[in-house]
């Protein structure tokens, strides 16, 4: 699954366009490497997103094309 779509489906970022812009600005890393929005995400990857001076780190636990809001938090684990 594409990184921008994963960020939206898992609700780490609310909108796909915002996820896309964050990737383009270099604020998202996957496994400690700056990632483009089109990068493929797999189970076990570590995603870090910089929001200003705060950084959110999460590990990918599962991947699904669509998921209900209540189940979205089960797609990742904060680190």
VMD Tcl script that builds the backbone (N, CA, C; Angstrom):
set m [mol new atoms 237]
animate dup $m
set s [atomselect $m all]
$s set {name element resname resid chain x y z} {
  {N N UNK 1 A 0.840 -1.177 0.000}
  {CA C UNK 1 A 0.000 0.000 0.000}
  {C C UNK 1 A 0.888 1.243 0.000}
  {N N UNK 2 A 0.466 2.258 -0.706}
  {CA C UNK 2 A 1.194 3.531 -0.737}
  {C C UNK 2 A 1.212 4.174 0.646}
  {N N UNK 3 A 2.295 4.869 0.944}
  {CA C UNK 3 A 2.458 5.508 2.240}
  {C C UNK 3 A 1.356 6.526 2.517}
  {N N UNK 4 A 1.055 7.387 1.549}
  {CA C UNK 4 A 0.032 8.413 1.792}
  {C C UNK 4 A -1.335 7.788 2.072}
  {N N UNK 5 A -1.662 6.713 1.369}
  {CA C UNK 5 A -2.946 6.048 1.605}
  {C C UNK 5 A -2.956 5.369 2.969}
  {N N UNK 6 A -1.843 4.755 3.358}
  {CA C UNK 6 A -1.769 4.113 4.671}
  {C C UNK 6 A -1.970 5.137 5.787}
  {N N UNK 7 A -1.320 6.292 5.670}
  {CA C UNK 7 A -1.449 7.327 6.699}
  {C C UNK 7 A -2.896 7.779 6.844}
  {N N UNK 8 A -3.629 7.849 5.729}
  {CA C UNK 8 A -5.037 8.242 5.769}
  {C C UNK 8 A -5.910 7.129 6.336}
  {N N UNK 9 A -5.758 5.905 5.834}
  {CA C UNK 9 A -6.599 4.795 6.279}
  {C C UNK 9 A -6.400 4.509 7.771}
  {N N UNK 10 A -5.147 4.588 8.240}
  {CA C UNK 10 A -4.858 4.328 9.648}
  {C C UNK 10 A -5.203 5.527 10.526}
  {N N UNK 11 A -5.518 6.633 9.901}
  {CA C UNK 11 A -5.870 7.881 10.570}
  {C C UNK 11 A -4.731 8.484 11.381}
  {N N UNK 12 A -3.488 8.197 10.977}
  {CA C UNK 12 A -2.350 8.917 11.550}
  {C C UNK 12 A -2.377 10.357 11.052}
  {N N UNK 13 A -2.830 10.552 9.811}
  {CA C UNK 13 A -3.074 11.876 9.227}
  {C C UNK 13 A -4.484 11.839 8.646}
  {N N UNK 14 A -5.251 12.890 8.857}
  {CA C UNK 14 A -6.678 12.868 8.528}
  {C C UNK 14 A -7.000 12.779 7.032}
  {N N UNK 15 A -6.247 13.509 6.205}
  {CA C UNK 15 A -6.566 13.537 4.768}
  {C C UNK 15 A -5.376 13.096 3.942}
  {N N UNK 16 A -5.674 12.460 2.816}
  {CA C UNK 16 A -4.603 11.948 1.960}
  {C C UNK 16 A -3.799 13.092 1.354}
  {N N UNK 17 A -4.447 14.205 1.024}
  {CA C UNK 17 A -3.702 15.325 0.454}
  {C C UNK 17 A -2.723 15.904 1.478}
  {N N UNK 18 A -3.127 15.944 2.735}
  {CA C UNK 18 A -2.236 16.433 3.792}
  {C C UNK 18 A -1.072 15.457 3.969}
  {N N UNK 19 A -1.345 14.158 3.898}
  {CA C UNK 19 A -0.292 13.145 3.989}
  {C C UNK 19 A 0.682 13.293 2.828}
  {N N UNK 20 A 0.143 13.537 1.639}
  {CA C UNK 20 A 0.957 13.729 0.449}
  {C C UNK 20 A 1.876 14.946 0.616}
  {N N UNK 21 A 1.328 16.050 1.116}
  {CA C UNK 21 A 2.111 17.276 1.319}
  {C C UNK 21 A 3.200 17.067 2.377}
  {N N UNK 22 A 2.885 16.325 3.435}
  {CA C UNK 22 A 3.880 16.052 4.481}
  {C C UNK 22 A 5.040 15.240 3.911}
  {N N UNK 23 A 4.719 14.277 3.055}
  {CA C UNK 23 A 5.773 13.469 2.423}
  {C C UNK 23 A 6.622 14.322 1.492}
  {N N UNK 24 A 5.979 15.175 0.699}
  {CA C UNK 24 A 6.706 16.041 -0.233}
  {C C UNK 24 A 7.626 17.011 0.501}
  {N N UNK 25 A 7.226 17.429 1.708}
  {CA C UNK 25 A 8.027 18.371 2.488}
  {C C UNK 25 A 9.160 17.674 3.237}
  {N N UNK 26 A 9.223 16.340 3.169}
  {CA C UNK 26 A 10.287 15.603 3.835}
  {C C UNK 26 A 10.066 15.407 5.320}
  {N N UNK 27 A 8.817 15.510 5.786}
  {CA C UNK 27 A 8.516 15.377 7.211}
  {C C UNK 27 A 8.156 13.951 7.617}
  {N N UNK 28 A 8.129 13.026 6.649}
  {CA C UNK 28 A 7.783 11.636 6.951}
  {C C UNK 28 A 8.967 10.736 6.604}
  {N N UNK 29 A 9.333 9.861 7.546}
  {CA C UNK 29 A 10.391 8.890 7.279}
  {C C UNK 29 A 9.855 7.482 7.517}
  {N N UNK 30 A 10.369 6.543 6.724}
  {CA C UNK 30 A 10.051 5.129 6.904}
  {C C UNK 30 A 11.375 4.412 7.107}
  {N N UNK 31 A 11.501 3.733 8.229}
  {CA C UNK 31 A 12.749 3.041 8.585}
  {C C UNK 31 A 13.948 3.989 8.525}
  {N N UNK 32 A 13.779 5.198 9.065}
  {CA C UNK 32 A 14.827 6.220 9.167}
  {C C UNK 32 A 15.303 6.761 7.827}
  {N N UNK 33 A 14.501 6.643 6.777}
  {CA C UNK 33 A 14.823 7.229 5.470}
  {C C UNK 33 A 13.659 8.108 5.039}
  {N N UNK 34 A 13.964 9.304 4.523}
  {CA C UNK 34 A 12.919 10.197 4.040}
  {C C UNK 34 A 12.127 9.477 2.960}
  {N N UNK 35 A 10.801 9.535 3.078}
  {CA C UNK 35 A 9.944 8.745 2.189}
  {C C UNK 35 A 9.084 9.624 1.303}
  {N N UNK 36 A 8.868 9.154 0.075}
  {CA C UNK 36 A 7.925 9.795 -0.830}
  {C C UNK 36 A 6.546 9.211 -0.578}
  {N N UNK 37 A 5.517 9.915 -1.021}
  {CA C UNK 37 A 4.139 9.469 -0.822}
  {C C UNK 37 A 3.868 8.140 -1.520}
  {N N UNK 38 A 4.592 7.846 -2.588}
  {CA C UNK 38 A 4.339 6.644 -3.369}
  {C C UNK 38 A 5.082 5.414 -2.840}
  {N N UNK 39 A 5.880 5.569 -1.783}
  {CA C UNK 39 A 6.629 4.429 -1.251}
  {C C UNK 39 A 5.684 3.372 -0.707}
  {N N UNK 40 A 6.015 2.112 -0.961}
  {CA C UNK 40 A 5.210 0.997 -0.459}
  {C C UNK 40 A 5.500 0.778 1.028}
  {N N UNK 41 A 4.436 0.546 1.799}
  {CA C UNK 41 A 4.556 0.292 3.231}
  {C C UNK 41 A 4.240 -1.182 3.481}
  {N N UNK 42 A 5.043 -1.829 4.346}
  {CA C UNK 42 A 4.805 -3.231 4.691}
  {C C UNK 42 A 4.708 -3.366 6.209}
  {N N UNK 43 A 4.165 -4.490 6.637}
  {CA C UNK 43 A 4.061 -4.772 8.071}
  {C C UNK 43 A 5.470 -4.804 8.666}
  {N N UNK 44 A 5.640 -4.141 9.798}
  {CA C UNK 44 A 6.937 -4.090 10.467}
  {C C UNK 44 A 7.699 -2.802 10.213}
  {N N UNK 45 A 7.281 -2.004 9.238}
  {CA C UNK 45 A 7.953 -0.731 8.960}
  {C C UNK 45 A 7.732 0.246 10.114}
  {N N UNK 46 A 8.723 1.095 10.357}
  {CA C UNK 46 A 8.629 2.143 11.364}
  {C C UNK 46 A 8.430 3.485 10.649}
  {N N UNK 47 A 7.346 4.164 10.965}
  {CA C UNK 47 A 7.023 5.453 10.349}
  {C C UNK 47 A 7.202 6.546 11.392}
  {N N UNK 48 A 7.889 7.623 11.020}
  {CA C UNK 48 A 8.050 8.786 11.894}
  {C C UNK 48 A 7.532 10.011 11.154}
  {N N UNK 49 A 6.659 10.781 11.814}
  {CA C UNK 49 A 6.074 11.988 11.213}
  {C C UNK 49 A 6.401 13.166 12.117}
  {N N UNK 50 A 6.996 14.214 11.528}
  {CA C UNK 50 A 7.318 15.424 12.287}
  {C C UNK 50 A 6.185 16.432 12.149}
  {N N UNK 51 A 5.614 16.834 13.297}
  {CA C UNK 51 A 4.607 17.897 13.355}
  {C C UNK 51 A 5.231 19.037 14.144}
  {N N UNK 52 A 5.805 20.009 13.439}
  {CA C UNK 52 A 6.487 21.101 14.134}
  {C C UNK 52 A 7.683 20.571 14.903}
  {N N UNK 53 A 7.688 20.764 16.233}
  {CA C UNK 53 A 8.804 20.271 17.041}
  {C C UNK 53 A 8.507 18.908 17.674}
  {N N UNK 54 A 7.353 18.336 17.350}
  {CA C UNK 54 A 6.963 17.035 17.901}
  {C C UNK 54 A 7.083 15.956 16.828}
  {N N UNK 55 A 7.537 14.778 17.218}
  {CA C UNK 55 A 7.657 13.655 16.292}
  {C C UNK 55 A 6.818 12.492 16.788}
  {N N UNK 56 A 6.002 11.947 15.887}
  {CA C UNK 56 A 5.176 10.779 16.199}
  {C C UNK 56 A 5.790 9.578 15.501}
  {N N UNK 57 A 6.067 8.519 16.275}
  {CA C UNK 57 A 6.639 7.293 15.705}
  {C C UNK 57 A 5.627 6.172 15.871}
  {N N UNK 58 A 5.463 5.381 14.797}
  {CA C UNK 58 A 4.514 4.270 14.838}
  {C C UNK 58 A 5.063 3.097 14.043}
  {N N UNK 59 A 4.731 1.896 14.501}
  {CA C UNK 59 A 5.109 0.670 13.801}
  {C C UNK 59 A 3.878 0.124 13.095}
  {N N UNK 60 A 4.024 -0.259 11.835}
  {CA C UNK 60 A 2.923 -0.803 11.048}
  {C C UNK 60 A 2.642 -2.227 11.523}
  {N N UNK 61 A 1.398 -2.472 11.965}
  {CA C UNK 61 A 1.008 -3.804 12.430}
  {C C UNK 61 A 0.183 -4.560 11.395}
  {N N UNK 62 A -0.635 -3.823 10.632}
  {CA C UNK 62 A -1.442 -4.465 9.592}
  {C C UNK 62 A -1.749 -3.455 8.499}
  {N N UNK 63 A -2.157 -4.000 7.345}
  {CA C UNK 63 A -2.488 -3.164 6.199}
  {C C UNK 63 A -3.847 -3.599 5.680}
  {N N UNK 64 A -4.742 -2.624 5.471}
  {CA C UNK 64 A -6.068 -2.914 4.924}
  {C C UNK 64 A -6.495 -1.746 4.044}
  {N N UNK 65 A -7.195 -2.052 2.964}
  {CA C UNK 65 A -7.634 -1.003 2.039}
  {C C UNK 65 A -8.659 -0.074 2.687}
  {N N UNK 66 A -9.590 -0.652 3.421}
  {CA C UNK 66 A -10.587 0.141 4.134}
  {C C UNK 66 A -10.727 -0.423 5.536}
  {N N UNK 67 A -11.016 0.448 6.467}
  {CA C UNK 67 A -11.154 0.012 7.862}
  {C C UNK 67 A -12.089 0.989 8.575}
  {N N UNK 68 A -12.857 0.471 9.528}
  {CA C UNK 68 A -13.748 1.346 10.296}
  {C C UNK 68 A -12.934 2.192 11.267}
  {N N UNK 69 A -13.502 3.324 11.638}
  {CA C UNK 69 A -12.813 4.278 12.505}
  {C C UNK 69 A -12.332 3.629 13.804}
  {N N UNK 70 A -13.158 2.773 14.395}
  {CA C UNK 70 A -12.816 2.148 15.670}
  {C C UNK 70 A -11.639 1.173 15.514}
  {N N UNK 71 A -11.496 0.566 14.340}
  {CA C UNK 71 A -10.457 -0.430 14.123}
  {C C UNK 71 A -9.158 0.172 13.578}
  {N N UNK 72 A -9.171 1.442 13.214}
  {CA C UNK 72 A -7.998 2.080 12.603}
  {C C UNK 72 A -6.800 2.078 13.541}
  {N N UNK 73 A -7.035 2.253 14.833}
  {CA C UNK 73 A -5.916 2.303 15.788}
  {C C UNK 73 A -5.229 0.957 15.960}
  {N N UNK 74 A -5.832 -0.129 15.457}
  {CA C UNK 74 A -5.219 -1.452 15.536}
  {C C UNK 74 A -4.242 -1.695 14.381}
  {N N UNK 75 A -4.159 -0.749 13.431}
  {CA C UNK 75 A -3.269 -0.896 12.283}
  {C C UNK 75 A -1.827 -0.517 12.622}
  {N N UNK 76 A -1.618 0.173 13.754}
  {CA C UNK 76 A -0.280 0.616 14.116}
  {C C UNK 76 A -0.127 0.628 15.621}
  {N N UNK 77 A 1.141 0.734 16.072}
  {CA C UNK 77 A 1.443 0.840 17.490}
  {C C UNK 77 A 2.414 1.997 17.666}
  {N N UNK 78 A 2.073 2.914 18.576}
  {CA C UNK 78 A 2.989 4.029 18.858}
  {C C UNK 78 A 4.261 3.513 19.514}
  {N N UNK 79 A 5.382 4.121 19.166}
  {CA C UNK 79 A 6.661 3.722 19.733}
  {C C UNK 79 A 7.258 4.846 20.567}
}
mol reanalyze $m
mol bondsrecalc $m
mol representation Tube
mol addrep $m
